[in-house]
Amino acid sequence: MRSFKAHDFTRLLAIGAVFAGFSYAADFSFSGAFQQDDERRNFTVTLSKSAVISVRTLSFGGGPNAAGAVVTPGGFDPTLSIFNGSGSLVAVNRDAGCGSASREPITSYCWDSRIDASLTPGTYQVVLTESENLPLGPTVSIPFVYDGTGNFTASPSGSPSNGFWDYSLHRRTGSFSLDIRNVDSASLGFVPHVTALTNSASNLAGQLAPNTALTYYAPNLPARQLTIRINGLGAAILYSGSGQINFVVPQDVPVGATASLEILDGSTLLLSTALPVVVASPAIFTSSGQGTGQGAILNRDSSANGPANAAARGSIIQVYGTGFGAALPPDAGGLRRLALGVTATIGGVPAQVDYAGLVPNSTPGLQQFNVVVPPNAPTGNAISVQLTIEGIASQPGVTVAIGAQ
């Protein structure tokens, strides 16, 4: 047997380098469902050499996909867009590529979409939206036409719907099926759920209001530091981890207007939606973190209030919340009081508020309220406590322990 020589090893390395330069084009199939009209699905595509790729949907008219499965017709009317690595729009299509056999049996039409594009090596984004939700500008960072509108399609009667009507006035499903052919790789990216935005204190649906701590939940949210912009203003990040990000709405967002909420992973836009900005979205933090039960409240000696450590009637308790709106500039003592007045009740009895403002040396998303327990307040381990601003009350179900002394 011939012995293995050094030049043989060199030759093998050279052969390996040649094969490493080859790419193996492949086809990918994806399926899923939208919950509402204005959602997007972003697919990341890579090419190591120039190629003509084909992207098409099958869910409206049905038919066999690239994986060999037969897709059931009945999905929504789609639009496809392709953006390059710098986020610039390369191609967009609403209706194309339906063969004579691709007809949805109920409507007798096929409104699937298809793009055949000649692309150079690089990374691209394929974006799937519902038909009318087209790109508004030349880059992916600009909102689409109906971003943040929710269910923008309407039923034949003109009344609001749960979405997914087409122009032939037939009810559609939220399902989609998509083929991406002749690429090196294709993957479905982050899937946004706008309804997963909550108030960090109440755990109820979150609203944009100045100085409000909000939490966005999504199972596939990356476990790294993300960026949030609201109307172009950077939002302070309190926590960014796998499946969750906590942030504070800047004080200077325009109340009464609609603001864009964007979540970015570096330069990649994960979520872009438009939401109304309200004057306040008040909530009280609770010990459990679930938004109900014992409030995150301190007694006058700054010890934690609770059944074993009740507050006395006539004493001052410190209640902590978020979403109570804008604050004034610092006063002579350095305190930043809220711009709007706050009232309180304990056990349904009106209570005096001695201080309502930001917590010194803390995030503006945390507000403090020094409340005098009324002398006629009911006693017990779980007495209701609520704060109200501009006629908007904090969430029900928050309690404080009150003793007779």
C-alpha positions in Angstrom: 0.0 0.0 0.0 1.3 3.4 -0.9 2.1 5.6 2.2 0.2 8.8 2.7 2.5 11.8 1.8 2.3 15.4 2.8 1.5 16.5 -0.8 -1.6 14.2 -0.7 -2.9 16.2 2.3 -2.3 19.5 0.5 -4.2 18.1 -2.5 -7.1 17.1 -0.4 -7.3 20.6 1.1 -7.4 22.0 -2.4 -10.2 19.7 -3.5 -12.1 20.6 -0.3 -11.7 24.3 -1.0 -13.2 23.8 -4.5 -16.2 21.9 -3.2 -16.7 24.5 -0.4 -17.2 27.1 -3.1 -20.2 25.3 -4.6 -23.8 26.1 -3.4 -26.6 23.7 -3.5 -29.9 25.5 -4.5 -32.9 24.1 -2.6 -36.6 24.6 -2.3 -38.4 25.5 0.9 -42.1 25.4 1.9 -43.7 27.3 4.7 -47.3 27.3 6.1 -49.1 29.0 9.0 -51.9 31.4 9.8 -52.5 35.1 10.4 -54.6 36.1 13.4 -55.5 39.5 11.9 -55.2 41.4 8.6 -52.2 43.6 9.3 -49.7 41.0 10.3 -46.5 40.3 8.4 -44.3 37.2 7.9 -40.6 37.9 7.2 -38.5 35.1 5.6 -34.8 35.4 5.5 -33.2 34.1 2.3 -29.6 33.6 1.4 -27.8 33.2 -1.9 -24.1 32.4 -2.3 -24.2 33.0 -6.1 -26.4 34.8 -8.6 -29.7 33.0 -9.3 -33.2 33.3 -10.4 -35.4 32.6 -7.4 -39.1 31.9 -7.3 -41.4 32.9 -4.5 -45.1 32.0 -4.7 -48.1 31.5 -2.5 -50.6 28.6 -2.9 -53.0 29.2 0.0 -55.7 31.1 -2.0 -56.1 28.7 -4.9 -54.5 25.6 -3.4 -52.4 22.9 -5.1 -49.2 21.0 -4.5 -46.3 22.8 -2.9 -42.5 22.3 -3.2 -42.5 19.7 -0.5 -45.1 17.6 -2.4 -48.0 18.3 0.0 -51.4 19.4 -1.4 -52.4 22.7 0.0 -56.1 23.3 0.7 -57.5 26.4 -0.9 -59.3 29.1 1.0 -56.5 31.3 2.5 -56.4 35.1 2.3 -55.5 37.1 -0.7 -51.7 37.7 -0.3 -49.0 40.2 -1.4 -45.3 39.3 -1.7 -42.4 41.7 -1.4 -38.6 41.2 -1.6 -36.1 43.5 0.1 -32.3 43.3 -0.2 -29.7 43.2 2.6 -29.8 46.9 3.0 -33.6 46.9 3.3 -34.3 48.3 -0.2 -37.4 47.1 -2.0 -36.4 44.8 -4.9 -39.8 43.5 -6.1 -43.5 43.4 -5.1 -46.5 41.4 -6.5 -50.1 41.1 -5.6 -51.6 38.7 -8.2 -49.6 36.5 -10.5 -48.5 33.0 -11.3 -51.9 31.2 -11.1 -52.1 28.3 -13.6 -55.3 27.3 -15.2 -55.8 24.6 -12.6 -55.2 26.9 -9.7 -58.7 28.2 -9.0 -60.3 28.4 -5.6 -63.5 26.4 -6.0 -65.7 28.8 -4.1 -64.7 32.0 -5.9 -63.6 30.6 -9.3 -60.6 33.0 -9.0 -57.0 32.6 -8.0 -55.4 35.6 -6.3 -52.2 34.0 -5.2 -48.9 35.9 -5.7 -45.7 35.1 -7.4 -42.3 36.7 -7.9 -39.5 35.4 -10.1 -36.4 37.5 -9.5 -32.8 37.5 -10.7 -30.8 38.2 -7.6 -27.1 38.6 -6.8 -25.4 36.8 -3.9 -26.5 38.1 -0.5 -29.2 38.0 2.1 -32.8 39.0 1.3 -36.1 39.4 3.1 -39.3 38.0 1.7 -42.3 39.7 3.3 -45.8 38.2 3.1 -48.8 40.4 3.9 -52.5 40.5 3.1 -53.2 41.9 -0.3 -53.9 45.6 0.4 -51.1 46.0 2.9 -48.5 47.0 0.4 -45.1 48.7 1.2 -45.5 52.4 1.6 -41.9 53.3 0.7 -38.7 52.0 -0.9 -37.3 50.4 2.3 -38.6 47.8 4.7 -38.2 50.2 7.7 -41.1 52.3 6.4 -44.5 51.1 7.6 -46.7 49.2 5.2 -50.1 50.8 4.2 -52.2 49.1 6.9 -49.7 48.5 9.6 -51.4 48.8 13.0 -54.9 48.9 11.5 -55.8 45.4 12.7 -58.5 43.9 10.7 -58.9 46.4 7.8 -61.0 44.3 5.5 -64.7 44.5 5.8 -67.7 42.2 5.3 -70.1 42.8 2.4 -72.4 44.7 4.7 -69.7 47.2 5.5 -69.6 46.3 9.2 -66.3 45.6 11.0 -65.2 42.0 10.6 -62.6 39.6 11.9 -60.7 40.0 8.7 -59.9 37.9 5.6 -62.7 38.9 3.2 -61.7 39.2 -0.4 -63.0 41.4 -3.2 -65.3 38.7 -4.4 -67.0 39.0 -1.0 -66.2 35.5 0.1 -65.0 34.8 3.7 -61.4 33.6 3.8 -59.3 32.0 6.4 -56.0 33.3 7.9 -54.0 30.5 6.5 -51.0 30.9 4.2 -48.7 28.6 2.2 -45.5 29.8 0.6 -42.8 28.2 -1.5 -39.3 29.8 -1.9 -37.3 28.0 -4.6 -33.7 27.9 -5.8 -32.1 29.5 -2.8 -29.3 28.3 -0.4 -31.4 28.8 2.7 -34.8 30.2 3.8 -36.1 30.6 7.3 -39.2 32.2 8.9 -38.2 35.0 11.2 -39.7 36.6 14.2 -43.6 36.4 14.3 -45.1 39.5 15.9 -48.3 39.4 18.0 -49.5 43.0 18.7 -52.0 41.7 21.2 -49.1 40.6 23.4 -48.4 44.2 24.5 -49.3 44.6 28.1 -49.1 47.1 31.0 -46.2 45.9 33.1 -48.1 46.6 36.3 -51.6 45.3 35.5 -50.8 42.7 32.9 -53.8 44.0 31.0 -53.7 45.2 27.3 -51.0 47.8 27.1 -51.6 51.4 25.8 -49.1 54.0 24.8 -49.1 56.7 27.4 -46.2 58.9 28.6 -44.0 57.3 31.3 -45.7 54.0 31.1 -43.9 50.7 31.6 -45.0 48.2 29.0 -44.1 44.5 28.4 -44.1 42.8 25.0 -44.3 39.0 25.0 -43.4 36.8 22.1 -42.2 33.2 22.4 -39.5 33.7 19.7 -38.3 37.1 20.8 -34.4 36.9 20.7 -32.6 36.6 24.0 -30.4 39.7 23.4 -30.6 43.4 23.8 -33.1 44.9 21.4 -34.0 48.5 20.5 -37.5 50.1 20.7 -38.5 53.3 19.0 -41.8 55.1 19.5 -42.4 57.8 16.9 -38.6 57.8 16.4 -37.9 58.4 20.1 -35.7 55.8 21.8 -37.6 54.0 24.6 -35.7 53.0 27.8 -35.3 49.2 28.0 -35.8 47.8 31.5 -35.4 44.2 30.5 -34.6 42.4 27.3 -34.6 38.6 27.3 -35.9 35.5 25.7 -39.6 35.9 24.9 -40.0 39.3 26.7 -39.0 42.9 26.6 -39.9 45.6 29.2 -39.6 49.3 28.2 -40.9 52.7 29.1 -42.9 55.0 26.8 -41.0 58.3 26.5 -42.7 61.3 28.1 -42.6 63.3 24.8 -44.8 61.1 22.7 -47.6 63.1 21.2 -50.8 62.5 23.2 -53.9 62.2 21.1 -52.0 61.2 18.0 -51.1 57.8 16.5 -47.4 56.8 17.1 -45.3 54.1 15.4 -44.0 51.4 17.7 -40.9 49.7 16.3 -38.9 46.8 17.8 -35.5 46.2 16.2 -32.8 43.6 16.5 -29.8 45.6 15.4 -30.9 46.9 12.0 -33.5 44.2 11.5 -37.1 45.4 12.1 -39.0 42.8 14.1 -42.2 44.7 14.6 -43.7 47.9 13.3 -47.2 48.9 14.2 -49.2 52.1 14.7 -50.9 52.7 18.1 -52.9 55.6 19.6 -51.3 57.6 22.3 -53.5 58.2 25.4 -53.0 60.8 28.1 -52.7 58.1 30.8 -53.0 54.3 31.3 -52.8 54.0 35.1 -52.0 50.7 36.9 -50.7 49.7 40.3 -47.9 47.2 40.8 -48.7 44.2 42.9 -46.5 41.9 45.0 -47.3 38.9 42.9 -46.5 40.7 39.6 -49.8 39.4 38.2 -51.7 42.7 38.5 -54.1 41.6 41.2 -54.0 41.0 44.9 -51.7 42.6 47.5 -50.4 45.9 46.1 -46.7 46.8 46.0 -47.3 49.1 48.9 -45.0 50.4 51.7 -46.2 51.5 55.1 -45.0 54.8 56.7 -41.9 53.1 58.0 -41.1 51.9 54.5 -41.8 48.3 55.4 -43.8 46.1 53.0 -47.5 46.3 53.6 -49.3 43.0 54.0 -51.7 40.9 56.2 -48.9 40.5 58.8 -48.0 44.2 58.6 -51.1 46.2 58.1 -51.2 50.0 57.8 -52.9 52.0 60.5 -55.8 54.3 59.8 -54.5 57.9 59.5 -51.1 56.8 58.4 -49.4 57.3 55.0 -48.8 54.5 52.6 -46.6 54.5 49.5 -48.4 53.1 46.5 -46.3 52.4 43.3 -47.7 52.4 39.8 -47.1 53.2 36.2 -48.9 54.9 33.3 -49.9 58.1 35.1 -48.7 60.4 32.3 -46.2 63.2 32.0 -44.3 64.8 34.9 -43.4 68.4 35.5 -39.8 69.6 35.7 -38.1 69.1 39.1 -39.3 71.4 41.9 -37.0 73.1 44.4 -36.6 69.8 46.3 -35.7 67.9 43.1 -39.0 66.1 43.0 -40.9 65.6 39.7 -44.6 65.7 40.4 -47.2 64.5 37.8 -48.6 67.1 35.5 -52.2 65.9 36.1 -53.9 65.4 39.5 -54.5 62.0 41.0 -57.2 60.9 43.4 -57.4 57.7 45.5 -59.9 55.5 47.3 -59.2 52.9 49.9 -62.1 50.5 50.5 -64.2 52.9 48.4 -63.5 55.8 50.8 -61.8 58.9 49.2 -58.2 59.2 50.4 -55.9 62.2 50.4 -52.9 62.0 48.0 -50.0 64.0 49.5 -47.6 63.2 46.7 -48.0 62.0 43.1 -44.8 61.9 41.0 -41.8 60.1 39.8 -39.6 58.0 42.1 -36.3 59.8 42.6 -33.3 58.0 41.1 -35.5 55.5 39.3 -37.0 54.9 35.9 -39.7 57.5 34.9 -41.9 54.4 34.3 -42.3 54.1 38.0 -44.5 56.5 39.9 -45.1 56.9 43.6 -48.2 58.0 45.5 -48.2 58.9 49.2 -51.7 58.3 50.3 -53.3 59.0 53.7 -55.4 56.1 54.9 -58.8 57.6 55.8 -59.8 57.3 59.5 -63.0 55.7 58.5 -61.5 53.3 56.0 -62.6 49.7 56.4 -60.1 47.3 58.0 -59.0 43.9 56.9 -56.2 42.0 55.1 -57.5 42.8 51.5 -59.0 46.2 51.2 -59.4 47.6 47.7 -57.2 50.5 46.6 -57.5 52.5 43.4 -55.9 55.5 41.9 -57.6 57.7 39.3 -56.3 60.2 36.8 -58.3 62.1 34.2 -61.3 59.9 35.0 -59.3 56.7 34.3 -59.0 54.3 37.2 -56.2 51.8 37.9 -57.1 48.1 37.5 -59.5 46.6 40.0 -58.5 43.8 42.3 -55.5 45.5 44.0 -55.6 45.4 47.8 -53.9 46.8 50.9 -54.0 45.5 54.5 -55.5 48.1 56.9 -55.5 47.8 60.7 -57.5 49.8 63.3 -54.4 51.4 64.8 
